[in-house]
Amino acid sequence: MLKQSIIPDAPLTALGRQQSAELYRSTKGTIQMTADLLVSSALRRPLSTMIIGYADLIKKLEAEGKKVIVLPQLQEVFGFVCCRNSTTLTSDQCNDLPCDTGSVSLEEALQPHEVLEADPEYAGLDFSELTPDWTSKQGFYACTVSALQARARWNRNWLRSRPERDIVVVAHGDCLRYITEGINSGSAWANAEVREFTFQVDEEHDQRGEAWLVPIKRVAKEGADEPTSSEMTDGRHVPN
């Protein structure tokens, strides 16, 4: 895992591909038959997980004229376990890990989306949502607790605003903690784990606009409770 963390936009490992295949088998008769939308982070690991693990859903949506949505806002964060009133991370607690930074090109002529479009594994995916700053880890993508919480809030509100009823989101452990809990709590997310959530209230009755989620159930869990890249590099992970 430590070696993986220094690889720019690290690809999905052989084990990850195996777990994604198991995810496919676990969900092909359930959520892949019923979901109305599929959304993924723009990093390579979740993109490959999605293509392998949700192959039937991709085909179903394509037949309905719907595209997979690739959102840069779902990219992984590099944070640490914190309390709700913490607002900043120190430099040694927040690093722009190459594995959690989106693919960029050494050729200035290439746009951000063109790097991923050149990979045959991702043929047919729509990368038009990628903006020039999506790999910057600055501004909207900055590594401060306030920025991470704001991005998580943006994702929740974006999902709630969608007309689809059942949406599958493929993302990362630390990012999902912020989205589902509002903080990086350190609670375990296994590789290829699927959990079902609903929104606490609708937009009309959400006075603060937080779009908080309520857990319903675990749908699938194909891998162990592996540490995220941030946990491995800052020494927070203690094996179970």
C-alpha positions, -999 to 999 in steps of 0.1 A, spaced: 0 0 0 28 24 8 44 18 -26 10 23 -42 6 57 -26 35 72 -45 22 61 -79 4 89 -97 -33 81 -100 -25 46 -90 -43 19 -110 -65 -8 -95 -44 -37 -82 -49 -73 -93 -66 -80 -59 -88 -50 -65 -99 -63 -98 -107 -97 -82 -128 -80 -56 -146 -59 -82 -155 -91 -101 -169 -105 -68 -188 -72 -64 -203 -78 -98 -215 -112 -88 -229 -99 -56 -249 -71 -71 -259 -82 -106 -293 -95 -94 -300 -65 -71 -289 -29 -75 -276 -34 -110 -311 -42 -121 -328 -13 -103 -304 17 -102 -312 47 -123 -278 64 -124 -241 55 -120 -216 81 -107 -179 76 -102 -148 95 -90 -125 104 -118 -95 85 -103 -84 53 -120 -92 29 -91 -129 37 -88 -132 39 -126 -119 4 -130 -139 -9 -101 -170 6 -117 -164 -9 -151 -158 -44 -137 -182 -43 -108 -211 -27 -124 -208 -40 -160 -245 -49 -162 -257 -16 -149 -235 3 -174 -251 -18 -202 -286 -12 -188 -281 26 -186 -266 27 -221 -296 10 -234 -317 36 -218 -296 64 -233 -280 74 -200 -243 80 -195 -221 72 -165 -213 105 -148 -176 110 -138 -174 136 -111 -140 151 -101 -157 162 -69 -157 126 -57 -119 123 -58 -102 110 -27 -91 133 1 -60 131 22 -70 138 57 -68 125 92 -92 115 119 -106 147 133 -133 162 154 -162 182 140 -149 216 152 -114 211 137 -108 235 107 -73 230 95 -48 202 89 -11 207 95 14 202 67 25 168 80 -11 157 83 -21 167 48 0 158 18 -11 156 -19 -5 119 -23 2 110 -59 -22 80 -58 -50 103 -48 -43 130 -74 -60 127 -108 -42 119 -140 -23 148 -156 -4 150 -188 32 162 -193 20 176 -226 5 210 -221 -16 206 -252 -37 178 -236 -67 188 -216 -74 170 -183 -101 147 -197 -79 137 -227 -55 118 -205 -82 94 -193 -99 93 -227 -67 79 -241 -69 48 -219 -88 20 -238 -102 7 -205 -122 39 -202 -134 40 -238 -169 55 -240 -169 73 -206 -178 109 -205 -150 130 -189 -165 164 -198 -171 173 -161 -133 174 -155 -121 210 -151 -86 223 -154 -82 226 -116 -95 192 -106 -60 179 -98 -48 211 -81 -57 201 -45 -63 239 -40 -94 260 -37 -125 238 -39 -102 208 -38 -80 220 -10 -70 198 19 -85 216 48 -113 203 69 -136 232 59 -129 226 22 -134 188 25 -167 193 44 -178 218 18 -170 194 -10 -188 166 8 -218 189 12 -217 197 -25 -217 160 -34 -247 153 -11 -267 182 -25 -258 173 -61 -270 138 -55 -302 149 -38 -310 173 -66 -309 145 -92 -343 133 -105 -332 96 -103 -344 76 -74 -317 50 -70 -281 62 -76 -249 41 -73 -218 61 -63 -183 47 -67 -158 66 -46 -131 63 -19 -129 55 19 -119 89 32 -141 108 8 -171 86 17 -166 93 54 -169 130 48 -200 125 26 -218 101 49 -206 114 83 -194 150 78 -160 141 92 -131 117 86 -141 96 116 -119 66 109 -148 42 106 -140 13 83 -150 11 47 -139 -22 31 -127 -25 -5 -157 -31 -28 -181 -25 0 -216 -12 -8 -239 6 17 -273 19 11 -283 54 23 -313 77 20 -316 115 27 -327 126 61 -350 153 47 -359 166 13 -344 199 0 -376 218 9 -373 210 46 -335 212 49 -330 246 64 -292 244 66 -287 227 32 -265 200 46 -284 171 29 -274 146 56 -276 109 49 -292 82 69 -278 46 67 -301 18 57 -281 -13 53 -250 -30 39 -255 -44 5 -222 -61 -2 -187 -64 12 -161 -82 -9 -128 -70 7 -114 -66 42 -115 -34 62 -84 -21 44 -68 12 55 -71 41 31 -39 57 17 -40 84 43 -42 60 72 -13 40 59 10 69 54 3 87 87 4 56 108 -32 58 120 -42 23 110 -42 -4 136 -48 -39 122 -80 -56 135 
